[in-house]
Amino acid sequence: MQKTAITSAEIAPVLAERWSPRAFDESYVATQHELLSILEAGRWAPSANNMQPWRFSVATHGTELFDQMVGALTGFNQAWVPRASAIIVISILNQKPDGTPYPAAMLDAGLTAQNMMIQTTELGLFAHPIAGMVHEDMRKVLDLAENLSPVLVLAIGKLADASTLEGPAYEREIQPRVRLELDEIVLHGKP
Ligand SMILES: Cc1cc2nc3c(=O)[nH]c(=O)nc-3n(C[C@H](O)[C@H](O)[C@H](O)COP(=O)(O)O)c2cc1C
């Protein structure tokens, strides 16, 4: 399925080509090179004060950790994530070194996630971001220290035909990608 964005102005092809599928080819084995490349892209994301508050947990299809990560997702996500080739869980430092709250870490998590998703697209693979998890379960699966919180999961793999899905996951897969118009989101100074 082709779901390249139809844009009102030219954007980098890799941005237009990225989308979040749920149909993954279960037989595809992500290579070490691909996974390292994706993680390295995440590493080079910008962060407030260059604090790099992200930590990554990687599991590949067929491993016990992969299955445990799937088990910590919410029900809808458990229906389609098992066919991904790899899962990356992004956890963030939930407090600054001085013990005060660290709200910017959540912004940084989004930036590292987007870097990884763009790199995944560049590799000809697909990444689907997922916030739907039972956080306490994921924390236990990853045996995270108290100062870390899991915030986002990336399901990574090779695109499969939408017909490999059923139910709500299939319905969402075949829907067109939509966005608000620029006029609706640019409040001031649209060129
Ligand atoms: C923070 C965040 C959380 C998301 N959580 C889920 C999720 O739990 N399950 C899911 O199927 N998709 C999830 N998505 C994917 C969005 O539904 C998807 O990005 C959005 O519909 C836009 O589609 P596109 O990525 O194909 O452009 C999430 C995306 C983001 C950015």
The ligand as an SDF file (V2000), in Angstrom:
LIG
                    3D

 31 33  0  0  0  0  0  0  0  0999 V2000
    2.6250    9.7080   20.4870 C   0  0  0  0  0  0  0  0  0  0  0  0
    1.9290    8.7500   19.5480 C   0  0  0  0  0  0  0  0  0  0  0  0
    1.2330    7.6700   20.0550 C   0  0  0  0  0  0  0  0  0  0  0  0
    0.6180    6.7430   19.1930 C   0  0  0  0  0  0  0  0  0  0  0  0
    0.0280    5.6160   19.7180 N   0  0  0  0  0  0  0  0  0  0  0  0
   -0.4880    4.6960   18.8850 C   0  0  0  0  0  0  0  0  0  0  0  0
   -1.0170    3.4890   19.4150 C   0  0  0  0  0  0  0  0  0  0  0  0
   -1.0030    3.2310   20.6180 O   0  0  0  0  0  0  0  0  0  0  0  0
   -1.5190    2.5800   18.5310 N   0  0  0  0  0  0  0  0  0  0  0  0
   -1.5340    2.8020   17.1740 C   0  0  0  0  0  0  0  0  0  0  0  0
   -1.9960    1.9360   16.4460 O   0  0  0  0  0  0  0  0  0  0  0  0
   -1.0240    3.9440   16.6470 N   0  0  0  0  0  0  0  0  0  0  0  0
   -0.5040    4.8940   17.4730 C   0  0  0  0  0  0  0  0  0  0  0  0
    0.0500    6.0430   16.9480 N   0  0  0  0  0  0  0  0  0  0  0  0
    0.0770    6.2670   15.4840 C   0  0  0  0  0  0  0  0  0  0  0  0
   -0.8730    7.3720   15.0320 C   0  0  0  0  0  0  0  0  0  0  0  0
   -2.2000    6.9040   15.0420 O   0  0  0  0  0  0  0  0  0  0  0  0
   -0.4420    7.8460   13.6320 C   0  0  0  0  0  0  0  0  0  0  0  0
    0.8650    8.3870   13.6910 O   0  0  0  0  0  0  0  0  0  0  0  0
   -1.3920    8.9260   13.1030 C   0  0  0  0  0  0  0  0  0  0  0  0
   -2.6790    8.3750   12.8730 O   0  0  0  0  0  0  0  0  0  0  0  0
   -0.8930    9.5550   11.8050 C   0  0  0  0  0  0  0  0  0  0  0  0
   -0.6870    8.5590   10.8300 O   0  0  0  0  0  0  0  0  0  0  0  0
    0.6960    8.4290   10.0350 P   0  0  0  0  0  0  0  0  0  0  0  0
    1.7800    8.2260   11.0870 O   0  0  0  0  0  0  0  0  0  0  0  0
    0.5250    7.2090    9.1770 O   0  0  0  0  0  0  0  0  0  0  0  0
    0.9120    9.6750    9.2920 O   0  0  0  0  0  0  0  0  0  0  0  0
    0.6690    6.9550   17.7890 C   0  0  0  0  0  0  0  0  0  0  0  0
    1.3760    8.0670   17.2870 C   0  0  0  0  0  0  0  0  0  0  0  0
    2.0050    8.9320   18.1410 C   0  0  0  0  0  0  0  0  0  0  0  0
    2.8040   10.0950   17.5550 C   0  0  0  0  0  0  0  0  0  0  0  0
  1  2  1  0
  2  3  1  0
  2 30  2  0
  3  4  2  0
  4  5  1  0
  4 28  1  0
  5  6  2  0
  6  7  1  0
  6 13  1  0
  7  8  2  0
  7  9  1  0
  9 10  1  0
 10 11  2  0
 10 12  1  0
 12 13  2  0
 13 14  1  0
 14 15  1  0
 14 28  1  0
 15 16  1  0
 16 17  1  0
 16 18  1  0
 18 19  1  0
 18 20  1  0
 20 21  1  0
 20 22  1  0
 22 23  1  0
 23 24  1  0
 24 25  2  0
 24 26  1  0
 24 27  1  0
 28 29  2  0
 29 30  1  0
 30 31  1  0
M  END
$$$$
